[in-house]
């Protein structure tokens, strides 16, 4: 039996999800699991698909990046499939791990993909470092710190920190950090005066 798995990262990618589902149905997938979720989050439908797979079945995906986020993730998925005596088919690569050549190619392709991602992240770090040195990179504007005055005002009105965080849509940790910084400044000025 062929079991399909399709995934898109965002709700806006509905057309991509439909295209994957059509491709999986076209190759004879009798059951298709699909989800709209980032690969870094828990993929419950993938977990269901892996539990559904039985001996002799094939898990079918349209592309490798729809399935695994890294080499360790790919290895874990492959171990699960091997334990269940099932294979993996990747349509855009015409790759089938039911063969020794397919298993070898999958590991090579996964290693190359992870290597390329590592190079991309390294280039990104170098670019950020250069931009910072040139004074062109400021990073993300701190959201919570820009709301410090509002935090102080609400706190002086007796509103608890957790409620302040909810109202201003900042984290509780940021709220406590802002209030602690204010206390430290106040304590420092008191010790200077005495």
N, C-alpha and C positions, 0 to 999 in steps of 0.2 A: 504494500500500500504506500502511496505517496502522500505525505503530510506537508502542507505548505506553511510557511511563516513569512509574514509581511510586516514591515514596520516603517513608519515615518516619524520624524522627530517632533513635528508640530501639527496642530489642528489644521493650519493653513495648507498643508500638503496633501489634501484630500485626493487630488488628481493623481499624485504619485502613488498613493495607497491603492486606488482603483486600478491603476496600470499594473501594479504588482499582483493584485488579486486576479486580474484577467490572465496574466502570464502564467500564474500558478495553476489556474483552472485549465488553461490551454494544454498544459503538459500532463494533465490527468490527476491533479491533486484532489483527493476525495474529501479531505478535511483541510481547512485553511484557518490558521490562527493569525490574528492581526491586531496591531495596537498602534496608538499614536502616543509615543513617548520617547524621550531622549535615551540614547544608549547607556548613559551613565546612571540612569535610574533603574530601579528594580523592574525587570520586564516580565510581568506575571504571565502574559500570553505565551512567551517563549518557554517559561517554566512548564506551563500546561502542555505545550507541544512536545517538549522533551519527555514528559511523563506519559503522554499519549502514544509515543512511538513504541513499536513492538519489534520483535525479531524479524529481520528481513525487510523492514520498512525503510523508506528514505525520507529524510527531512529535506525539503526543497526550498531554496531561497533564490530570489532573482539576482542579488549581488551579495558579496561577502560583507560589505559594510552595513548591510541591513541586519546581519546576524551577530557579528563579534566586534567589540570595541578595542581589543588588544590581543596580543599573542596568548597571554595567560587565559584570557576569556575564551579564545578560540580553542585552546588546549582543553579547558574544562568542558566545553560543549562537546568536543570530539570524544573525550573520555566517557561522557554520559552516553553518547551514541554508540560507542564501541561496547560499553557494558551491556547495552540493550541489543547488541548485535545488529545495529542499524547503520545506515550510511548517510552521507550528506551530498546533496547535489546543488551546485551553484550554476544557475542557468547562463548568466552572461559570460561565464568562463568555460562553459561546457565541461565542467569538472565533476567527477563522481568519485567519492572516497571509497566506493565499494571495490575499487581496484588499487593495487599497490602504487601505481603511478599517480593516481588521483590523490592518495594520501600524501605522497612525497611532494607533489606540486602544491597542495594546500598549505603545507608547513612552510615551503619556500616562499610562496606568495604572502602568507601572513607575516613572515620575518621581514620581507622587503617592505611591506606596508608599515610595519611598526618602525623600521629603520627610517623611512621617509618622514613619518610623523615626528620622530626624535629630531631629525635634521631641521624640520620646519619650526619646531619649538625653539631649537637653538638659534636659528636665524631670527626668530621673533625676539628672543632675549637680547641678542646682539643689537638689533634695531632699536629696541627700547633703551638700552644702555647708551647707544650713540645719540639718540634723540634727547635723553636726559642731559648728557654732557653738553649738547648744543643748546640746552634750555628750551627745547621744542616739545618735550613730553612732560605733561603735568600729572598724568594719571587720572583716575576717576575722581570727580569732585566728591569730597566726603558729605554724604547726605545728612547724617545725624548731627555733625558739628554745626552745620548751617542752621539747625533748628535749636541751638543751645538756648537762645533767649526765650523761645516758647517753652522749652523744658523748665527753665527757671521760673517762669511766670506761673505755669500750671502747678509746679511743686510748691510755690509760695501760697497758692490757693488751697493747699492741703490735698491735692489729688495724688493718689499713690503712683509710684513709678511704673507699675505694670499698666495702669490705665493711661498714663501719659504716653507710654510706648504705643499702645493701641491707637490712641487718638492721632498721634503724629506719624503713624506708620513707620516707626523705627524699631529696632530691636530693644528688648529690655536691657541687654548688656550695654548697649550704647547709652541708654537713659541713665543707668547706674554710673557709667564712666563719666558722663557729663556732670552729674551731681557730685561725684567724688572729686572731680577736678575743681569744681567751684568751692567745695569744702576745704580742699587743700590750699587754695588761694586765700580763702577767708582765715584759715588757721595760721597761714604764713604771715598775713598782715597783722593778726592779733599778737603774734610773738614779736614782731618788729615794734609794735606800739608799746609793749610792756618792757 
